[in-house]
Amino acid sequence: SQQGEEDPQALSIQEGENATMNCSYKTSINNLQWYRQNSGRGLVHLILIRSNEREKHSGRLRVTLDTSKKSSSLLITASRAADTASYFCATAPNGGGTSYGKLTFGQGTILTVHP
Amino acid sequence: SAVISQKPSRDICQRGTSLTIQCQVDSQVTMMFWYRQQPGQSLTLIATANQGSEATYESGFVIDKFPISRPNLTFSTLTVSNMSPEDSSIYLCSSRGLAGVSETQYFGPGTRLLVL
């Protein structure tokens, strides 16, 4: 079952603006990963943040994680038309055994960046 | 990072038939997974492909419908059996490296399946 919820479901902005997407989850996690998907293609891995980290940067991406609120946000700065895609968060559970490596995905945010 | 390829990239099939999807990873990985993405939806885990043993299926998915093979550490197949239009989805293969070495999970380009 999907435990992650993302908001907004859809976001429309102009090139150059910042885009912020939020993700909430319900259970204890080992890490949280963000992915991008263009037009129903495969998923491109963007960034991974561990449960003991609060913020991470990669280029124009900034991810925050608040484990007390069970939420994460993805910020894309100075957006470009090429950033238009669906963005998903996915949580990896704590512990090993049968849960090892199983990701639970949020519902995704559809981002449209207008040139 | 792992590079994952899938074949076919897309297919159109008649109901009642079966389709086998292949997944190849460019390096040996511990874990391989199969996900389904129904139209307009997020991803749902179908099963974990275990090397040398039967796949482990998630609730709602059964081996008779989605038989999986994993003959070695770089290759897996997923078969969608006795297809119906409800099976129209994107099927994605995913892999993760060794525990304690890599936590990142990578995905293949997906197989877009349309069942008529």
Interface residues (C-beta under 8 A of the other chain):
Chain A: S1 Q2 G4 N30 N31 Q33 Y35 G40 R41 G42 L43 V44 H45 L48 R50 F88 A90 A92 G96 T98 Y100 G101 K102 L103 T104 F105 G106 Q107 G108
Chain B: S1 I4 T30 M31 F33 Q37 Q41 S42 L43 T44 L45 T48 T56 S59 I90 L92 S94 R96 A99 E103 T104 Q105 Y106 F107 G108 P109 G110 R112
